[in-house]
Amino acid sequence: MSKPIGSSFDEFLEAEGILAEAEAIAVKRVLAHQLQKLMKEQKLTKTQLAIKMGTSRSALDRLLDPDNPSVTLLTLERAARALGKNIRIELAA
């Protein structure tokens, strides 16, 4: 077996200066998917969840849009609590 030639994709993204942005987008996509899955499991419409969150339907649409990175921690927290979940955020090396 020979060693791989070149660098990893993460190293490439880091060299381009876009690693943090790419990771943030990936996290947002995962969160949007998880929220939609929970909504489906709990049989909640977007309107129903928005009401439980105390926010607008358009704010919820932004949260559920995997390509829209503009979301606040407060909005995430409201969505999690409305779905009976908690948000856990940590800084890691």
C-alpha positions in Angstrom: 0.0 0.0 0.0 1.3 3.4 -0.9 0.8 6.6 1.0 -1.8 9.1 -0.4 -0.3 11.9 -2.4 -1.2 15.5 -1.6 -3.1 17.0 1.3 -6.5 16.4 2.8 -9.6 18.3 1.7 -9.6 20.1 5.1 -6.1 21.2 4.4 -7.1 22.5 1.0 -10.1 24.4 2.5 -7.8 25.8 5.2 -5.3 27.0 2.6 -8.1 28.7 0.7 -9.2 30.4 3.9 -12.7 28.8 3.8 -12.5 25.9 6.2 -14.5 27.6 9.0 -17.2 28.8 6.6 -17.5 25.3 5.1 -17.8 23.7 8.5 -20.4 26.3 9.6 -22.5 25.5 6.5 -22.2 21.8 7.1 -23.4 22.2 10.7 -26.3 24.4 9.6 -27.4 21.8 7.1 -27.3 19.0 9.7 -29.3 21.1 12.2 -31.9 22.0 9.5 -32.3 18.3 8.7 -32.6 17.3 12.3 -35.3 19.9 13.0 -37.3 18.8 9.9 -37.0 15.2 11.1 -38.3 16.1 14.5 -41.1 18.1 13.1 -42.2 15.2 10.9 -41.9 12.8 13.9 -44.1 15.1 16.0 -46.5 15.8 13.1 -45.9 19.6 13.4 -46.4 22.0 10.6 -44.2 25.0 10.1 -47.0 27.3 11.2 -47.5 25.2 14.4 -43.8 25.2 15.3 -43.5 28.9 14.6 -46.4 29.6 17.0 -44.8 27.3 19.7 -41.5 29.2 19.2 -43.1 32.6 19.4 -41.7 33.6 16.1 -42.8 34.2 12.5 -43.1 31.5 9.8 -40.5 33.4 7.7 -38.0 33.2 10.6 -38.7 29.4 10.8 -38.2 29.1 7.1 -34.8 30.7 7.4 -33.9 28.3 10.2 -35.0 25.3 8.1 -33.3 26.4 4.9 -30.0 24.4 4.9 -28.4 27.0 2.6 -29.2 30.0 4.7 -26.4 30.6 7.3 -28.1 33.5 9.0 -29.6 32.0 12.1 -29.2 33.1 15.7 -28.5 30.9 18.7 -31.7 32.3 20.3 -33.7 31.0 17.3 -32.1 27.6 17.5 -32.8 27.5 21.2 -36.4 28.4 20.7 -36.8 25.7 18.1 -35.2 23.0 20.2 -37.3 23.8 23.2 -40.5 23.9 21.1 -39.6 20.4 20.0 -38.7 19.2 23.5 -35.0 19.2 23.0 -32.0 21.2 24.2 -29.1 22.8 22.3 -25.6 21.8 23.3 -22.7 23.9 22.0 -19.1 23.4 22.8 -15.7 24.7 21.8 -13.5 21.9 20.6 -9.9 21.7 19.6 
